[in-house]
Amino acid sequence: MQLSVIILNYNVRFFLEQCVASVQEALTNIDSEIIVVDNNSSDDSCEMIKSRFPNVKLIKNNSNLGFPKGNNIGVAQAKGDYICILNPDTVVAEDTFNRILAFAEKQENLGIVGCKLIDGSGNFLPESKRGIPTPFVALTKIFGLYKLFPNWKLFNRYYAQHLSENETGRVDILVGAFMIMKRNLYNEIGGFDENCFMYSDDIDLSFMALKSGKNNYYFHETSVIHYKGESTVKDGLYMKRFREAMQFFYKKHYKSSPLFDFFMKIGTLFFALIKKNQGNRKPIEVDDYILISEDENLSNKLEKQLNKKLIWETKLDSNTLFSHRNKSKKQIEILIDNNSFSFKSIISFLETHKNQGFTFKIIPKNTLFMIGSNNSNDRGIVVKID
């Protein structure tokens, strides 16, 4: 078997459904398997997997074992030469795995491969590629020096700014939302360190791959949506775990001084508070809806659901959309029917129309809900279609 896709889930049933649907499409011509590990979700995630995706291997844990242990349990059951660690709040394109596996096969000393991640509004997520967060590099992040001096090599290592978002190349650290690597390498370096509950586990795994003499790569030729933060409420527990995670990494790999520990405690608390506030933003009020679908019945159904006349278009046509946008300064939300358009074309559409005054929701194939998020700090929105 060539590839095993491991998806660790915790209480994100609708995002999981869309994720698995996109993965199935992307694995059509690959000898592969999908393994969903559920960390004792209280929603109907497991029931949904059993009924809609009977060929998916489901592992049900009796408690929330955290990100590292949950993924390690999944990998232990995997049979593929390669494994993909994938978040449930992601959407892959139909050719994502084919492209990355073809790239991986050409590399010598292959470590981990990541890809271009975008949020639900089409914007690039800079954590798709990062440098080793040494104490100095971490401080450049904490104090925003990488923003103040973006062209200074000394300060631009945290987000691996030696590569643009549209440039493939070697990087040090990749994000746990999407990682592809050889299963044997994962096992050789010990997998995710279970002493870390979450948040620095992907940094540690990437770093361990480098220490073993392998090369990690950022691959820009495929984009994956990562709604980001779906499994985590930005509360006091989040802040505590975030700070503990950073302390875990430095204690494991660096000798830190009391002064540095002080700066790290202040810095991680500061950023955790920012994240908490960002996660509590007011929702965007939508004035008009544009449905892009070939199904007129869906248009009629949504008009009843929204109790509002919506604009119906049958093509992913930029000119038509801008015509509607220019006629009104109102907030427009675009609803895209996955029954009519591939995930790849939808992802491309989001990237093309980012920051142009639209919000987006996807109606996954063979479902009765709309799903999406408006920015990288938005926990996401699910609207059921009656």
SEBAGU-217606 format. One record per residue (C-alpha): residue number from 1; x, y, z. Coordinates in nm, 2 decimals, decimal comma, m for minus. Layout:
N
  vexmi      xx      yy      zz
    NUM       X       Y       Z
...
***
This chain:
386
  vexmi      xx      yy      zz
      1    0,00    0,00    0,00
      2    0,13    0,34   m0,09
      3   m0,04    0,58    0,15
      4   m0,23    0,59    0,48
      5   m0,41    0,90    0,57
      6   m0,45    0,95    0,95
      7   m0,73    1,19    1,06
      8   m0,75    1,26    1,43
      9   m1,10    1,40    1,52
     10   m1,25    1,56    1,82
     11   m1,60    1,70    1,81
     12   m1,59    1,85    1,46
     13   m1,84    1,61    1,29
     14   m1,93    1,83    0,99
     15   m1,57    1,94    0,91
     16   m1,47    1,58    0,94
     17   m1,74    1,47    0,69
     18   m1,62    1,73    0,43
     19   m1,25    1,64    0,50
     20   m1,30    1,26    0,45
     21   m1,51    1,33    0,13
     22   m1,23    1,54   m0,02
     23   m0,97    1,28    0,08
     24   m1,17    1,00   m0,08
     25   m1,18    1,19   m0,41
     26   m0,81    1,25   m0,39
     27   m0,73    0,88   m0,33
     28   m0,92    0,75   m0,63
     29   m0,62    0,62   m0,81
     30   m0,39    0,56   m0,52
     31   m0,35    0,23   m0,33
     32   m0,44    0,37    0,01
     33   m0,65    0,37    0,32
     34   m0,82    0,63    0,55
     35   m0,79    0,59    0,92
     36   m1,00    0,81    1,15
     37   m0,91    0,82    1,51
     38   m1,17    0,97    1,73
     39   m1,07    1,12    2,07
     40   m1,40    1,04    2,25
     41   m1,62    1,30    2,07
     42   m1,95    1,38    2,22
     43   m2,11    1,46    1,88
     44   m2,21    1,20    1,62
     45   m1,88    1,19    1,44
     46   m1,84    0,82    1,48
     47   m2,19    0,74    1,37
     48   m2,15    0,96    1,06
     49   m1,82    0,78    0,96
     50   m1,98    0,44    1,00
     51   m2,29    0,53    0,79
     52   m2,14    0,74    0,52
     53   m1,79    0,61    0,49
     54   m1,81    0,23    0,58
     55   m1,47    0,16    0,41
     56   m1,29    0,41    0,65
     57   m1,11    0,24    0,94
     58   m1,25    0,40    1,26
     59   m1,06    0,38    1,59
     60   m1,26    0,51    1,89
     61   m1,07    0,62    2,20
     62   m1,24    0,62    2,53
     63   m1,10    0,96    2,63
     64   m0,93    1,27    2,47
     65   m0,57    1,14    2,45
     66   m0,44    1,45    2,29
     67   m0,29    1,51    1,94
     68    0,04    1,31    1,97
     69   m0,10    0,99    2,12
     70   m0,41    1,00    1,91
     71   m0,20    1,01    1,59
     72    0,05    0,75    1,72
     73   m0,24    0,51    1,77
     74   m0,35    0,58    1,41
     75   m0,01    0,53    1,26
     76    0,04    0,20    1,45
     77   m0,26    0,07    1,25
     78   m0,13    0,21    0,92
     79   m0,01   m0,01    0,63
     80    0,11    0,25    0,38
     81    0,47    0,32    0,28
     82    0,38    0,68    0,33
     83    0,16    0,83    0,59
     84   m0,03    1,17    0,59
     85   m0,11    1,33    0,92
     86   m0,42    1,54    0,84
     87   m0,65    1,76    1,05
     88   m1,02    1,71    1,02
     89   m1,08    2,08    0,95
     90   m0,90    2,06    0,61
     91   m1,01    2,02    0,25
     92   m0,77    1,86    0,00
     93   m0,78    1,90   m0,38
     94   m0,84    1,59   m0,60
     95   m0,48    1,59   m0,72
     96   m0,31    1,69   m0,38
     97   m0,18    1,34   m0,29
     98   m0,07    1,25   m0,65
     99    0,13    1,57   m0,68
    100    0,30    1,54   m0,34
    101    0,38    1,17   m0,37
    102    0,53    1,23   m0,71
    103    0,75    1,50   m0,56
    104    0,84    1,29   m0,26
    105    0,95    1,00   m0,47
    106    1,21    1,22   m0,64
    107    1,38    1,34   m0,32
    108    1,68    1,19   m0,16
    109    1,70    1,18    0,22
    110    1,33    1,27    0,24
    111    1,20    1,39    0,57
    112    0,85    1,55    0,59
    113    0,67    1,72    0,31
    114    0,41    2,00    0,38
    115    0,20    2,20    0,14
    116    0,05    2,54    0,09
    117   m0,23    2,59    0,34
    118   m0,50    2,86    0,30
    119   m0,78    2,96    0,54
    120   m1,15    2,96    0,46
    121   m1,12    3,30    0,29
    122   m0,84    3,20    0,06
    123   m0,55    3,36    0,24
    124   m0,22    3,19    0,27
    125   m0,13    3,06    0,62
    126    0,23    3,15    0,70
    127    0,27    2,86    0,94
    128    0,27    2,63    0,63
    129    0,65    2,67    0,64
    130    0,86    2,77    0,94
    131    1,22    2,77    1,07
    132    1,34    2,61    1,39
    133    1,21    2,83    1,68
    134    1,55    2,86    1,85
    135    1,53    3,10    2,15
    136    1,65    3,39    1,93
    137    1,41    3,31    1,65
    138    1,12    3,27    1,90
    139    1,20    3,62    2,04
    140    1,19    3,77    1,68
    141    0,84    3,63    1,66
    142    0,73    3,74    2,00
    143    0,84    4,10    1,95
    144    0,72    4,11    1,58
    145    1,07    4,17    1,44
    146    0,99    3,95    1,14
    147    0,72    4,20    1,05
    148    0,93    4,51    1,11
    149    1,22    4,39    0,91
    150    1,08    4,14    0,66
    151    1,39    4,16    0,43
    152    1,64    4,11    0,71
    153    1,76    3,75    0,70
    154    1,84    3,77    1,07
    155    1,47    3,83    1,16
    156    1,28    3,64    0,89
    157    1,35    3,28    0,99
    158    1,04    3,20    1,20
    159    0,81    3,18    0,89
    160    1,09    3,06    0,66
    161    1,07    3,38    0,46
    162    1,37    3,27    0,24
    163    1,09    3,10    0,04
    164    0,78    3,27   m0,09
    165    0,44    3,11   m0,05
    166    0,47    3,01   m0,42
    167    0,81    2,86   m0,41
    168    0,90    2,50   m0,33
    169    1,21    2,43   m0,12
    170    1,37    2,30    0,19
    171    1,24    2,43    0,53
    172    1,29    2,32    0,88
    173    0,94    2,30    1,04
    174    0,60    2,20    0,90
    175    0,26    2,22    1,05
    176    0,08    1,91    1,19
    177   m0,24    2,00    1,00
    178   m0,08    1,84    0,69
    179    0,23    1,63    0,69
    180    0,34    1,35    0,45
    181    0,64    1,13    0,53
    182    0,76    0,77    0,51
    183    0,60    0,55    0,78
    184    0,93    0,39    0,86
    185    1,08    0,74    0,93
    186    0,79    0,83    1,16
    187    0,85    0,51    1,36
    188    1,23    0,55    1,36
    189    1,22    0,90    1,52
    190    0,95    0,79    1,77
    191    0,65    0,95    1,62
    192    0,48    1,24    1,81
    193    0,62    1,29    2,16
    194    0,33    1,19    2,39
    195    0,47    1,41    2,67
    196    0,34    1,70    2,48
    197   m0,04    1,72    2,48
    198   m0,06    1,95    2,18
    199    0,07    2,27    2,00
    200    0,45    2,20    1,98
    201    0,42    1,84    1,87
    202    0,46    1,92    1,50
    203    0,77    2,14    1,57
    204    0,92    1,85    1,77
    205    0,85    1,59    1,50
    206    0,99    1,82    1,22
    207    1,30    1,88    1,43
    208    1,35    1,51    1,50
    209    1,34    1,44    1,13
    210    1,61    1,70    1,07
    211    1,82    1,56    1,36
    212    1,80    1,22    1,18
    213    1,97    1,37    0,88
    214    1,66    1,41    0,66
    215    1,54    1,71    0,46
    216    1,20    1,86    0,51
    217    1,02    2,04    0,22
    218    0,75    2,29    0,16
    219    0,56    2,21   m0,16
    220    0,36    2,49   m0,31
    221    0,21    2,32   m0,61
    222   m0,11    2,22   m0,43
    223   m0,33    2,41   m0,19
    224   m0,53    2,27    0,10
    225   m0,79    2,46    0,30
    226   m0,72    2,46    0,67
    227   m1,01    2,62    0,86
    228   m0,78    2,63    1,17
    229   m0,87    2,61    1,53
    230   m1,18    2,40    1,48
    231   m1,10    2,16    1,76
    232   m0,98    2,42    2,01
    233   m1,17    2,68    2,20
    234   m0,95    2,98    2,28
    235   m1,00    2,97    2,65
    236   m0,78    2,97    2,96
    237   m0,70    2,60    2,91
    238   m0,58    2,68    2,56
    239   m0,34    2,95    2,69
    240   m0,20    2,72    2,96
    241   m0,14    2,44    2,71
    242    0,01    2,67    2,45
    243    0,27    2,80    2,70
    244    0,34    2,46    2,84
    245    0,40    2,33    2,48
    246    0,66    2,59    2,41
    247    0,83    2,52    2,74
    248    0,83    2,15    2,65
    249    1,01    2,20    2,33
    250    1,28    2,42    2,48
    251    1,34    2,20    2,78
    252    1,38    1,90    2,54
    253    1,61    2,06    2,28
    254    1,77    2,37    2,44
    255    1,93    2,49    2,76
    256    1,73    2,80    2,84
    257    1,83    3,06    3,08
    258    1,60    3,21    3,35
    259    1,59    3,54    3,16
    260    1,48    3,36    2,84
    261    1,22    3,16    3,04
    262    1,08    3,49    3,16
    263    1,05    3,63    2,81
    264    0,89    3,31    2,69
    265    0,63    3,31    2,96
    266    0,54    3,67    2,90
    267    0,54    3,62    2,52
    268    0,34    3,31    2,50
    269    0,08    3,45    2,74
    270    0,06    3,77    2,53
    271    0,00    3,58    2,20
    272   m0,24    3,34    2,36
    273   m0,45    3,64    2,48
    274   m0,43    3,78    2,13
    275   m0,56    3,45    1,99
    276   m0,84    3,44    2,24
    277   m0,95    3,79    2,14
    278   m0,92    3,71    1,77
    279   m1,14    3,40    1,82
    280   m1,41    3,62    1,98
    281   m1,46    3,85    1,69
    282   m1,82    3,95    1,60
    283   m1,96    3,74    1,31
    284   m1,98    3,91    0,97
    285   m2,34    4,01    0,87
    286   m2,42    3,89    0,52
    287   m2,65    4,11    0,31
    288   m2,67    3,91   m0,02
    289   m2,60    3,55   m0,13
    290   m2,47    3,41   m0,46
    291   m2,52    3,04   m0,51
    292   m2,29    2,89   m0,77
    293   m2,45    2,56   m0,87
    294   m2,59    2,37   m1,17
    295   m2,88    2,26   m0,96
    296   m3,19    2,48   m0,98
    297   m3,36    2,28   m0,71
    298   m3,08    2,36   m0,47
    299   m3,13    2,73   m0,55
    300   m3,50    2,71   m0,46
    301   m3,43    2,51   m0,14
    302   m3,18    2,76   m0,02
    303   m3,41    3,06   m0,09
    304   m3,66    2,90    0,15
    305   m3,39    2,82    0,40
    306   m3,24    3,17    0,40
    307   m3,59    3,33    0,36
    308   m3,43    3,55    0,11
    309   m3,40    3,59   m0,27
    310   m3,05    3,48   m0,37
    311   m2,85    3,52   m0,69
    312   m2,81    3,20   m0,88
    313   m2,51    3,14   m1,11
    314   m2,42    2,82   m1,29
    315   m2,05    2,89   m1,35
    316   m1,74    2,99   m1,14
    317   m1,72    3,30   m1,35
    318   m1,52    3,59   m1,20
    319   m1,67    3,86   m1,43
    320   m2,02    3,77   m1,33
    321   m1,93    3,79   m0,96
    322   m1,76    4,12   m0,99
    323   m2,06    4,26   m1,18
    324   m2,27    4,18   m0,87
    325   m2,01    4,31   m0,64
    326   m1,98    4,64   m0,82
    327   m2,36    4,70   m0,81
    328   m2,36    4,69   m0,44
    329   m2,13    4,76   m0,15
    330   m2,32    4,51    0,06
    331   m2,15    4,21    0,22
    332   m2,18    3,91   m0,03
    333   m2,15    3,55    0,07
    334   m2,07    3,30   m0,21
    335   m2,22    2,95   m0,17
    336   m2,04    2,69   m0,39
    337   m2,20    2,35   m0,46
    338   m1,94    2,07   m0,45
    339   m2,19    1,85   m0,65
    340   m2,13    2,09   m0,94
    341   m1,76    2,18   m0,89
    342   m1,45    1,99   m0,78
    343   m1,27    2,07   m0,45
    344   m0,97    2,17   m0,66
    345   m1,17    2,43   m0,85
    346   m1,33    2,56   m0,53
    347   m0,99    2,59   m0,36
    348   m0,85    2,78   m0,66
    349   m1,16    3,00   m0,67
    350   m1,11    3,10   m0,30
    351   m0,75    3,19   m0,36
    352   m0,83    3,39   m0,67
    353   m1,10    3,59   m0,49
    354   m0,94    3,64   m0,15
    355   m0,96    3,99    0,01
    356   m1,22    4,10   m0,25
    357   m1,52    4,16   m0,02
    358   m1,66    3,81   m0,03
    359   m1,71    3,54    0,23
    360   m1,74    3,17    0,12
    361   m1,93    2,86    0,22
    362   m1,90    2,52    0,06
    363   m2,19    2,28    0,02
    364   m2,01    1,94    0,02
    365   m2,12    1,67   m0,22
    366   m2,42    1,46   m0,10
    367   m2,47    1,66    0,22
    368   m2,74    1,89    0,36
    369   m2,52    2,16    0,51
    370   m2,30    2,46    0,42
    371   m1,96    2,50    0,59
    372   m1,68    2,75    0,60
    373   m1,50    3,02    0,79
    374   m1,44    3,39    0,73
    375   m1,08    3,42    0,84
    376   m0,80    3,22    1,00
    377   m0,92    3,31    1,35
    378   m1,28    3,21    1,29
    379   m1,38    2,88    1,44
    380   m1,60    2,81    1,15
    381   m1,97    2,81    1,06
    382   m2,20    2,52    0,98
    383   m2,55    2,58    0,85
    384   m2,78    2,29    0,80
    385   m3,00    2,28    0,49
    386   m3,35    2,17    0,56
***
